[in-house]
Amino acid sequence: MSNIPLLAVTDLWIAYERINAVRGVSFAVGEGEIVTLIGANGAGKTTILRAISGLLPAARGSITFAGEDLLRLPAHLRTQGGIAHVPEGRGIFGNLTVLENLRLAAYARTDAGIAHDLEEVLELFPRLAERRQQWGNTLSGGEQQMLAVGRALMSRGRLLLLDEPSMGLAPMLVREIFRVIQRLNRQGATILLVEQNAHLALEVAHRAYILETGEISLFGPSCELKHHPRVREAYLGG
């Protein structure tokens, strides 16, 4: 894990009309880390991810990725530059098959490794291999989440933004998704994880930031935060 951050967010402000949804947020993600943002609904977690990937403008502050100022780049160039976003709600194409969804994610690549990466994704998610010719809208919620992660991997991003990967899934599938997250990280993936399941997020992440009403209230190593009284009371059931 490098001490030089791959992603650096500094004094970030994001407004919806005249309401400041994110106020002065600063954090960093080092190469090879899993960093998690934890907070209640409306805390600003998804808003921050959308600003990083270029789907929302920042009112103030800076976002740098691999030393480059992202605020000057449109969303599609951020994706081509190495940021892969798995949004809340998955966002797969229901009228395309599993294979078509995966291949479409590699549309901007010109290297010779697309076929190899496709096989890697299907090996990582055997259920997708079994359903490779099924339409996206016929998959279960868990399978759609696997497909959303697989699509992000097909873009060969250096940074994976995961927004609520456990939302709406049965406990068995949640555990499966989080095992995949840990496996990807062991293979070198850098991950920024937004997650309401604080137990699992703190279990897999190296570091964590607690967001409350658009501001960071606590941060530190996950192994320490999960024992912090405020975190235990608010997010871990006491």
LUMGU-178655 format. One record per residue (C-alpha): residue number from 1; residue in three letters; x, y, z. Coordinates in Angstrom, 1 decimal. Each point is the difference from the previous one (the first is absolute). Layout:
<atoms>
<k=NUM; r=ALA; u=X; v=Y; w=Z>
...
</atoms>
This chain:
<atoms>
<k=1; r=MET; u=0.0; v=0.0; w=0.0>
<k=2; r=SER; u=1.5; v=3.3; w=-1.1>
<k=3; r=ASN; u=0.1; v=3.1; w=2.3>
<k=4; r=ILE; u=-0.6; v=2.2; w=-3.0>
<k=5; r=PRO; u=-3.8; v=0.3; w=-0.6>
<k=6; r=LEU; u=-1.4; v=-1.2; w=-3.3>
<k=7; r=LEU; u=-3.1; v=2.1; w=0.7>
<k=8; r=ALA; u=0.1; v=3.2; w=2.1>
<k=9; r=VAL; u=-3.2; v=2.0; w=0.8>
<k=10; r=THR; u=0.7; v=3.4; w=1.6>
<k=11; r=ASP; u=-2.5; v=2.4; w=1.5>
<k=12; r=LEU; u=-2.8; v=-1.3; w=-2.3>
<k=13; r=TRP; u=-3.3; v=1.9; w=0.0>
<k=14; r=ILE; u=-3.0; v=-1.2; w=-2.1>
<k=15; r=ALA; u=-3.3; v=1.8; w=-0.2>
<k=16; r=TYR; u=-3.4; v=-1.0; w=-1.2>
<k=17; r=GLU; u=-1.6; v=3.3; w=-1.1>
<k=18; r=ARG; u=0.8; v=2.2; w=3.1>
<k=19; r=ILE; u=0.3; v=-2.8; w=2.5>
<k=20; r=ASN; u=3.6; v=-1.2; w=0.9>
<k=21; r=ALA; u=-0.2; v=-3.8; w=0.0>
<k=22; r=VAL; u=3.7; v=-0.4; w=0.6>
<k=23; r=ARG; u=2.0; v=2.5; w=2.0>
<k=24; r=GLY; u=3.8; v=0.1; w=0.1>
<k=25; r=VAL; u=0.6; v=-3.7; w=-0.3>
<k=26; r=SER; u=3.7; v=-1.1; w=-0.3>
<k=27; r=PHE; u=1.3; v=-3.6; w=-0.2>
<k=28; r=ALA; u=2.4; v=-2.1; w=-1.9>
<k=29; r=VAL; u=0.2; v=-3.6; w=-1.4>
<k=30; r=GLY; u=3.4; v=-1.6; w=-0.4>
<k=31; r=GLU; u=0.8; v=-2.4; w=-2.8>
<k=32; r=GLY; u=-0.9; v=-3.5; w=1.1>
<k=33; r=GLU; u=-2.3; v=1.1; w=2.8>
<k=34; r=ILE; u=-3.7; v=-0.6; w=0.7>
<k=35; r=VAL; u=-1.4; v=3.2; w=1.6>
<k=36; r=THR; u=-3.6; v=0.2; w=1.0>
<k=37; r=LEU; u=-2.4; v=3.0; w=0.5>
<k=38; r=ILE; u=-2.6; v=-0.8; w=2.6>
<k=39; r=GLY; u=-3.1; v=2.0; w=0.9>
<k=40; r=ALA; u=-3.7; v=0.1; w=0.2>
<k=41; r=ASN; u=-2.3; v=0.7; w=-3.0>
<k=42; r=GLY; u=0.5; v=3.6; w=-1.2>
<k=43; r=ALA; u=3.5; v=0.3; w=1.5>
<k=44; r=GLY; u=1.5; v=0.8; w=-3.4>
<k=45; r=LYS; u=1.8; v=-3.3; w=-0.8>
<k=46; r=THR; u=-1.5; v=-0.6; w=-3.4>
<k=47; r=THR; u=0.3; v=3.7; w=-0.8>
<k=48; r=ILE; u=3.8; v=-0.2; w=0.5>
<k=49; r=LEU; u=0.3; v=-3.1; w=-2.2>
<k=50; r=ARG; u=-2.0; v=1.8; w=-2.8>
<k=51; r=ALA; u=2.3; v=3.0; w=0.3>
<k=52; r=ILE; u=3.1; v=-2.2; w=-0.3>
<k=53; r=SER; u=-1.3; v=-1.7; w=-3.1>
<k=54; r=GLY; u=-1.1; v=3.3; w=-1.6>
<k=55; r=LEU; u=-3.8; v=-0.5; w=0.3>
<k=56; r=LEU; u=-0.4; v=3.0; w=2.3>
<k=57; r=PRO; u=2.0; v=3.3; w=0.0>
<k=58; r=ALA; u=1.9; v=1.2; w=3.0>
<k=59; r=ALA; u=-0.7; v=3.4; w=1.3>
<k=60; r=ARG; u=3.4; v=0.3; w=1.6>
<k=61; r=GLY; u=3.1; v=-2.0; w=0.9>
<k=62; r=SER; u=2.1; v=-2.4; w=-2.0>
<k=63; r=ILE; u=0.0; v=-3.7; w=-1.0>
<k=64; r=THR; u=3.3; v=-1.4; w=-1.4>
<k=65; r=PHE; u=0.5; v=-3.5; w=-1.4>
<k=66; r=ALA; u=3.5; v=-1.3; w=-0.6>
<k=67; r=GLY; u=1.2; v=3.6; w=0.3>
<k=68; r=GLU; u=-2.5; v=1.4; w=-2.6>
<k=69; r=ASP; u=-2.7; v=2.6; w=0.7>
<k=70; r=LEU; u=-3.3; v=-1.8; w=-0.6>
<k=71; r=LEU; u=-2.1; v=3.1; w=0.1>
<k=72; r=ARG; u=1.1; v=1.0; w=-3.4>
<k=73; r=LEU; u=-0.9; v=-3.4; w=-1.6>
<k=74; r=PRO; u=-3.5; v=-1.1; w=-1.2>
<k=75; r=ALA; u=-1.4; v=-3.3; w=1.3>
<k=76; r=HIS; u=1.0; v=-2.1; w=-3.0>
<k=77; r=LEU; u=3.6; v=1.1; w=0.2>
<k=78; r=ARG; u=0.1; v=-0.9; w=3.7>
<k=79; r=THR; u=-1.2; v=-3.5; w=-0.9>
<k=80; r=GLN; u=2.6; v=-0.3; w=-2.7>
<k=81; r=GLY; u=2.6; v=1.2; w=2.4>
<k=82; r=GLY; u=-0.6; v=-2.8; w=2.5>
<k=83; r=ILE; u=-3.1; v=0.7; w=2.2>
<k=84; r=ALA; u=-2.6; v=-2.7; w=-0.1>
<k=85; r=HIS; u=-3.3; v=0.8; w=1.8>
<k=86; r=VAL; u=-2.5; v=-2.6; w=1.1>
<k=87; r=PRO; u=-3.0; v=2.2; w=0.8>
<k=88; r=GLU; u=-2.8; v=-0.5; w=2.5>
<k=89; r=GLY; u=-2.7; v=-1.9; w=-1.8>
<k=90; r=ARG; u=2.5; v=-1.8; w=-2.2>
<k=91; r=GLY; u=-0.9; v=1.7; w=-3.3>
<k=92; r=ILE; u=0.4; v=-3.0; w=-2.3>
<k=93; r=PHE; u=-1.6; v=-0.1; w=-3.4>
<k=94; r=GLY; u=-3.0; v=-2.3; w=0.4>
<k=95; r=ASN; u=-0.6; v=-0.4; w=-3.8>
<k=96; r=LEU; u=3.6; v=-1.4; w=-0.5>
<k=97; r=THR; u=1.3; v=-3.4; w=1.0>
<k=98; r=VAL; u=2.6; v=-0.5; w=2.7>
<k=99; r=LEU; u=2.7; v=-0.4; w=-2.6>
<k=100; r=GLU; u=-1.1; v=3.1; w=-1.9>
<k=101; r=ASN; u=0.0; v=2.1; w=3.2>
<k=102; r=LEU; u=3.5; v=-1.2; w=0.8>
<k=103; r=ARG; u=1.4; v=0.6; w=-3.5>
<k=104; r=LEU; u=-1.6; v=3.4; w=-0.2>
<k=105; r=ALA; u=1.9; v=1.1; w=3.2>
<k=106; r=ALA; u=3.3; v=-0.5; w=-2.0>
<k=107; r=TYR; u=-1.1; v=2.1; w=-3.0>
<k=108; r=ALA; u=2.7; v=2.6; w=0.6>
<k=109; r=ARG; u=2.8; v=-2.5; w=0.3>
<k=110; r=THR; u=2.4; v=-0.7; w=-2.8>
<k=111; r=ASP; u=2.3; v=-2.6; w=1.6>
<k=112; r=ALA; u=0.1; v=-3.7; w=-0.7>
<k=113; r=GLY; u=-1.1; v=-1.1; w=3.5>
<k=114; r=ILE; u=-3.8; v=0.4; w=-0.3>
<k=115; r=ALA; u=-0.7; v=-3.7; w=-0.6>
<k=116; r=HIS; u=2.3; v=-1.0; w=2.9>
<k=117; r=ASP; u=-1.7; v=2.4; w=2.4>
<k=118; r=LEU; u=-3.4; v=-1.2; w=-1.1>
<k=119; r=GLU; u=1.0; v=-3.6; w=1.0>
<k=120; r=GLU; u=1.3; v=1.4; w=3.3>
<k=121; r=VAL; u=-3.3; v=1.6; w=0.8>
<k=122; r=LEU; u=-1.9; v=-3.1; w=-0.8>
<k=123; r=GLU; u=2.3; v=-2.1; w=2.1>
<k=124; r=LEU; u=-0.4; v=2.5; w=2.9>
<k=125; r=PHE; u=-3.8; v=-0.1; w=-0.4>
<k=126; r=PRO; u=-1.0; v=-3.6; w=-1.0>
<k=127; r=ARG; u=-3.7; v=1.0; w=0.1>
<k=128; r=LEU; u=0.7; v=2.5; w=-2.8>
<k=129; r=ALA; u=1.7; v=-2.7; w=-2.0>
<k=130; r=GLU; u=-3.1; v=-2.2; w=0.3>
<k=131; r=ARG; u=-2.2; v=2.8; w=-1.1>
<k=132; r=ARG; u=2.2; v=1.6; w=-2.6>
<k=133; r=GLN; u=-2.8; v=0.0; w=-2.7>
<k=134; r=GLN; u=-2.7; v=1.2; w=2.4>
<k=135; r=TRP; u=-1.5; v=3.5; w=-0.3>
<k=136; r=GLY; u=1.1; v=2.3; w=2.8>
<k=137; r=ASN; u=-3.5; v=0.7; w=1.1>
<k=138; r=THR; u=-0.6; v=-3.7; w=0.7>
<k=139; r=LEU; u=2.8; v=-0.3; w=2.5>
<k=140; r=SER; u=-0.6; v=0.0; w=3.8>
<k=141; r=GLY; u=1.1; v=3.0; w=2.1>
<k=142; r=GLY; u=3.1; v=-1.7; w=1.1>
<k=143; r=GLU; u=0.9; v=-1.1; w=-3.6>
<k=144; r=GLN; u=-0.6; v=3.6; w=-1.2>
<k=145; r=GLN; u=2.4; v=1.2; w=2.7>
<k=146; r=MET; u=2.6; v=-2.5; w=-1.2>
<k=147; r=LEU; u=-0.5; v=1.2; w=-3.5>
<k=148; r=ALA; u=0.4; v=3.6; w=1.0>
<k=149; r=VAL; u=3.4; v=-0.8; w=1.7>
<k=150; r=GLY; u=1.0; v=-2.1; w=-2.9>
<k=151; r=ARG; u=-0.6; v=2.9; w=-2.4>
<k=152; r=ALA; u=2.1; v=2.3; w=2.1>
<k=153; r=LEU; u=2.8; v=-2.6; w=-0.1>
<k=154; r=MET; u=-0.2; v=-0.2; w=-3.8>
<k=155; r=SER; u=1.0; v=3.7; w=-0.2>
<k=156; r=ARG; u=3.3; v=-0.9; w=1.7>
<k=157; r=GLY; u=-0.4; v=2.9; w=2.4>
<k=158; r=ARG; u=2.7; v=0.8; w=2.6>
<k=159; r=LEU; u=-2.6; v=1.2; w=2.4>
<k=160; r=LEU; u=-3.3; v=-1.8; w=0.7>
<k=161; r=LEU; u=-2.8; v=2.1; w=1.4>
<k=162; r=LEU; u=-2.6; v=-2.3; w=1.6>
<k=163; r=ASP; u=-3.3; v=1.6; w=1.1>
<k=164; r=GLU; u=-2.1; v=-2.1; w=2.4>
<k=165; r=PRO; u=0.9; v=-3.4; w=-1.5>
<k=166; r=SER; u=-2.0; v=-1.9; w=2.7>
<k=167; r=MET; u=-3.2; v=2.0; w=-0.5>
<k=168; r=GLY; u=-3.1; v=-2.3; w=-0.4>
<k=169; r=LEU; u=2.0; v=-3.2; w=0.0>
<k=170; r=ALA; u=-0.6; v=-3.2; w=2.1>
<k=171; r=PRO; u=2.6; v=-0.5; w=2.8>
<k=172; r=MET; u=1.7; v=-2.9; w=-1.9>
<k=173; r=LEU; u=0.4; v=2.1; w=-3.1>
<k=174; r=VAL; u=1.3; v=3.0; w=2.0>
<k=175; r=ARG; u=2.7; v=-2.2; w=1.5>
<k=176; r=GLU; u=0.9; v=-1.2; w=-3.6>
<k=177; r=ILE; u=0.3; v=3.5; w=-1.3>
<k=178; r=PHE; u=2.2; v=1.0; w=2.9>
<k=179; r=ARG; u=2.2; v=-3.1; w=-0.5>
<k=180; r=VAL; u=0.5; v=1.2; w=-3.6>
<k=181; r=ILE; u=0.8; v=3.5; w=1.2>
<k=182; r=GLN; u=2.8; v=-1.4; w=2.2>
<k=183; r=ARG; u=1.2; v=-2.3; w=-2.8>
<k=184; r=LEU; u=0.2; v=2.9; w=-2.4>
<k=185; r=ASN; u=2.0; v=2.0; w=2.5>
<k=186; r=ARG; u=2.4; v=-2.8; w=0.6>
<k=187; r=GLN; u=0.6; v=0.0; w=-3.8>
<k=188; r=GLY; u=0.9; v=3.6; w=0.1>
<k=189; r=ALA; u=-3.3; v=2.0; w=-0.4>
<k=190; r=THR; u=-0.4; v=3.3; w=1.8>
<k=191; r=ILE; u=-3.5; v=0.4; w=1.3>
<k=192; r=LEU; u=-2.1; v=2.9; w=1.4>
<k=193; r=LEU; u=-3.0; v=-1.6; w=1.6>
<k=194; r=VAL; u=-3.2; v=1.7; w=1.0>
<k=195; r=GLU; u=-2.1; v=-2.4; w=2.1>
<k=196; r=GLN; u=-2.7; v=0.2; w=2.6>
<k=197; r=ASN; u=0.9; v=-3.4; w=1.4>
<k=198; r=ALA; u=2.6; v=1.4; w=2.4>
<k=199; r=HIS; u=0.9; v=-3.4; w=1.4>
<k=200; r=LEU; u=1.1; v=-1.4; w=-3.3>
<k=201; r=ALA; u=1.5; v=3.3; w=-1.3>
<k=202; r=LEU; u=2.3; v=0.3; w=3.1>
<k=203; r=GLU; u=0.8; v=-3.7; w=-0.3>
<k=204; r=VAL; u=1.5; v=0.2; w=-3.5>
<k=205; r=ALA; u=1.3; v=3.6; w=-0.1>
<k=206; r=HIS; u=3.4; v=1.2; w=1.0>
<k=207; r=ARG; u=-1.2; v=3.5; w=1.0>
<k=208; r=ALA; u=-3.4; v=1.7; w=0.5>
<k=209; r=TYR; u=-1.5; v=3.4; w=0.0>
<k=210; r=ILE; u=-3.3; v=0.7; w=1.8>
<k=211; r=LEU; u=-2.3; v=2.5; w=-1.8>
<k=212; r=GLU; u=-2.7; v=1.9; w=1.9>
<k=213; r=THR; u=-2.2; v=2.5; w=-1.8>
<k=214; r=GLY; u=2.6; v=0.7; w=-2.7>
<k=215; r=GLU; u=3.1; v=0.2; w=2.3>
<k=216; r=ILE; u=2.6; v=-2.4; w=1.2>
<k=217; r=SER; u=-0.4; v=-0.5; w=3.7>
<k=218; r=LEU; u=2.5; v=-2.9; w=0.6>
<k=219; r=PHE; u=2.7; v=-1.8; w=-1.9>
<k=220; r=GLY; u=2.7; v=-2.5; w=0.6>
<k=221; r=PRO; u=1.0; v=-3.6; w=-0.4>
<k=222; r=SER; u=-3.1; v=-2.3; w=-0.2>
<k=223; r=CYS; u=1.3; v=-2.2; w=2.7>
<k=224; r=GLU; u=-0.1; v=2.9; w=2.4>
<k=225; r=LEU; u=-3.2; v=1.7; w=-1.2>
<k=226; r=LYS; u=-2.0; v=-3.2; w=0.5>
<k=227; r=HIS; u=0.7; v=0.3; w=3.7>
<k=228; r=HIS; u=-0.7; v=3.7; w=0.3>
<k=229; r=PRO; u=-3.0; v=0.6; w=2.3>
<k=230; r=ARG; u=-1.7; v=2.5; w=-2.4>
<k=231; r=VAL; u=0.4; v=-2.4; w=-3.0>
<k=232; r=ARG; u=-1.2; v=-3.0; w=2.0>
<k=233; r=GLU; u=-3.1; v=1.9; w=1.3>
<k=234; r=ALA; u=-1.0; v=1.6; w=-3.4>
<k=235; r=TYR; u=1.0; v=-2.7; w=-2.5>
<k=236; r=LEU; u=0.8; v=-3.3; w=1.8>
<k=237; r=GLY; u=-2.9; v=-0.5; w=2.3>
<k=238; r=GLY; u=1.6; v=1.1; w=3.2>
</atoms>
